[in-house]
């Protein structure tokens, strides 16, 4: 049902970049081979183990199956690679931060912890981080805030709100799809053949010669196929691929989309339900709008960095 939903790890990974940052360090000569190298900067097995502990929110003493351990390794390594790329971007493009600002933030953190009867050491232990990592995260956070300051105006926030009003109004749709996978290395002729197949199906569906659910059961290359392609309800942002969500939310209930292309393949989408939500007020949700803009801009930066990065992965 959720086969084509973006995993929460994607969003969580972006959100954790500042909160679960590693202390970037080159692996000394003679030590174990790093699990990844990102533009010459290494990620060690210890870094990965720490990230897994961060995901589990506990030291890595929990007994895991081999499959689960592998999944966690891949998830953790993805977060770490994104973190390195993000920090590399900030080192090249972020404004310089006065060290006194970092110390001020750290002092504020310690004061808040003290009021709760905790110490910085307690905080580090609970979050599976070192003090150096917390300081590195704080520096990155301050750099990113300063970078955004001159790039996100009130007009930008309002435009983002208007473009994504359905998300802030908590509108949900329920949709089904028929998807044909197209490999990245597919020829243009292969892509066009898949597109033509979907266009043929769409023509029959809209002419009431073929039921959408039956077509999905027969032709869709998705685990949702036995259920007529039903993906359940989802929000406008982050639950599914952005292109898919944009197309789905533009449809009326019962309407079938034209062919929609995503990284997963080529789709026909049919919206079967729409939950209207509740109208929002920009002034009241502006902080949330800012958070969403922040998150999407970080994700965009990382995606751009990945396109030109030299990444070597050496998972055992």
N, C-alpha and C positions, 0 to 999 in steps of 0.2 A: 504493500500500500504506500510505503514511503520510499520506494526504490529510487525515485527520481527527486526526492527532497535533498537539498543540500544538507549535509550532516551538520549538527550543532558544532562539531569541531571546527568548522570553517570560521563561523562567527566567534566561537569561544577562543579560537586561536588568535584572531585579530584582537579581541578584547584583552587577551592575556599578555600581549606583546609588551605592554608597559608594566604589568603587574607581576609577570613571572620571568623577567629578563635574566639572562645569564651574564656572568662577568666574562666578557670576551677575552680569550687568551689563546695564544698559539701553543700547540702541543709541543713540548720539548723534544729534541732529538732523542731517539732511543726508547721512547715510550710507545704504548700500544697505538696501532693505527687508528686514526680518528674515524668516527662513524660517518662524518661528512666534512667536506671542504667547500666553503662558499667564498668565491673570489679570493682564494688564498687563506681565508680565515677558517680555523678548524673548529669542529664540534666533537668533543670527546664522548666516550661511552659514559663517563661520569656525568657529563652534562645531560645526556639522554636519560640516565637513571633518575637524576634530579627532576627532570621534566615529567617523567612518569609518576614520580611521587607527588608532584604538584597536581597532576591530573587526578590521581587517586586521593589526594588530600591527606596522605599518610605516608610514612616511610615505606620503601618498597620491600616489605617483609611479607606481604600478602601472597599466598600461594596462587599462582595463575596457571591456566592451561597454556600450552604452547601457542595455540591459535590466538588467545586473548593477549598473551605477551607480545606476539608479533604485531597485532593490531595497535597496541599501546605504543610500541616502538615506532611504528610508522606515523601515528598521530603525534607523538612527542617530537619526533624528528622534524615533521612538517612545521610545528610551532617554533622550534628552535631555528630552523632555516629562515622562516619568516622574520623572526626576531633579529637575526644577524643582518638580513637584508635591510630591515627597517633602520637599524642602528647605522649601518653603512650609509644609507641615504641621509640620515640626520647629520652624520659627520661631514658629509659633502655639502649639504644644503641647509642644515639647521643653523640658527644664529648661535653665537657664543653665549654661554650662560655663566654668570659670575658664580664661582664656587660658594660664595656666601649665601646665594639663593638656595643651593642644594642643602647647605647646613641649616638654613632657616626651616626648610621643609622637613628635614630629619628631626630637628628640635621639636617642631609641631607634632610630628608623628609620635615621638617619645613622650611628649606631654600628654597626648591623648591616650596613649597606652597606660601611662602612669595613673591617669584618672580611673582607668578600668582595672587597676591593680596588676598590670602586666608590664613587662620590660621589652626592650627591642629584641633581646635574645629570645624571649618567649614568642614574639611575633615572627621572627625568622624561623624558629623551629616549627611553629604551626603552619607556616606557608612554604616550608621546605626550601628556604632560601638562606643565603649568607648575607651578612650586612653589606658586603661589597655589591652583591646583586641588587639589594634594595636601593643602594645609592645610585647604581647604574640605571635602575628603573626610574628613579626620581629625576636624574639628569635628562633621560630621554623624554619623560613626561613634560618637563619644563621646556625643552627644546621644541617639542611638537606643539605645545601651546603657543609658544612665541612664533613658530612657523605659520600656524593657522591664523594668528591675530590679524595679519594684513591680507588674508586670503578669504575670509568668511565675513561678509558684511551682513547687515540686517536684511538687505535686499536679497542676498544669496539664500539666507535662511528661509525667507518668505517664499522664494521661488521653489526651493526644495519642498517646503510644506505643501504648496499648491500642486506640485507634480506628484506628490505621494500622499495626497489627502486621504485616500482610502485606507492607508496604513494607520494614520493618526486618528481616523474615525472608527478604527477597529472593525472595518468591513472584512468579511470572510467570503470566499467562494468555495464551492465544491466543484471539482472538475474531473473529467475522464479524458484519457488521451489514447491515441494510437501512435506508436513510435516505431520507426525503422532505423536501426543503427547504421551509421555511415562511418567507416574507419577514417582516421585522419589522412591516411595515405591513399584513400579512394580516388579513382580518376574522376574527371568531370562527367564522363559518360555514366559512371556508376551512381554518382550523386543525382544526376538528372533522371536516371531510371527509378531511383527511390522516390524522388519528388513526383514523377509521373504516376507512380503507383498510388501515392497518397491522393493526388488530385483526382484520379479515377475513383477511388473510394469515396472521396468527398462528394463528387458529383452524384454518385448513387445514393449517398446518405441524405443529402439535401433534397433529392428527388423522391425521398421516401421509398426507394427501391431496396435499401439496405439499412438495417438497424445499427446504430453506432456501437452499442455494446457487443453485438454479435460480431461486428467487423473487428473490434478490439480483441475479442477472444480468438479469432481466427488468424489475424495478421500482426498484432502488436508484439514487438520484441521486448517485453517488459514483464516482470513478475506480477504486475497488476492485471495482465491480460485475462486470466481466468475470472476475474471480477468485472469484466467489461471495461477494463482500463481505469477503474475508479481510483483516484488518488486521495480521496477524502477532502476535508476542508483545509484551506491554508490562507495565510495573510498575504498582503501585498509585498512585503519585504522578507527576504531571507529564508522563508520556508522552502521555496523552490527556486530554480534558476531564474535570474532576473528577467531574461527575455521571455521565458515561459510565463512568468507572473504578469508581465506587462500585457502580453497577448490575452491571457485568460481574463484579466480584470477589464479589458476593453470589450468583452463579449457580453451579450445579454443572455439570460437563462434560456437554454435550448439551442443557442446559436453555435455553429461549428466554425472554427477558425480556418483561415487559409493555412498553407504549410508554414510551420514555424521551425526555424533552425536553432538548435542549442548545441552545446558541447556533447550532449548525449546522443544526438541524432536529429532526425526530421520528425515533426509531430503534427497531428491533427488534434485540436483541443475542443472539447465540448463542456461548457459550464452547465451544471445540473441544478445548482442551488446558489443563492446569494443571500447572505445575512447582512443587513444594512448597517449594523453598528450604531454608533451615536455621534452626531456632529461634534467636532472638536473646535476649540477656540485657540488660534495661533498664539495669542498672548499667554495663555495658560499652559501651553505645551511647548513653548519656545526652547526651554532647557532640554526637553526630549528631542526636539528637532536638531539642536546643536549636537547632542550626543550621536544621533544617527548620521549627521553630516561628517562628524569626526570619524566615526567608524568606517563609513564608506570611503572617505578620502584616504584613510590608512590602508584599507584593502586595495584601493586603486594604486597607491604608491608601491605596495608590495608586489602586486601583479605586474606592474611596469618593471620593477627591479628584477623579478624572476625572468622576464623575457630576455634580458641582456646579461644575466648572471652566468658565471661559470660554477656549476654545482656538481660536485662529485659525491655520490652516496656509496658508503661501504658497509651497509648493514650485514652482519654475519648471516 
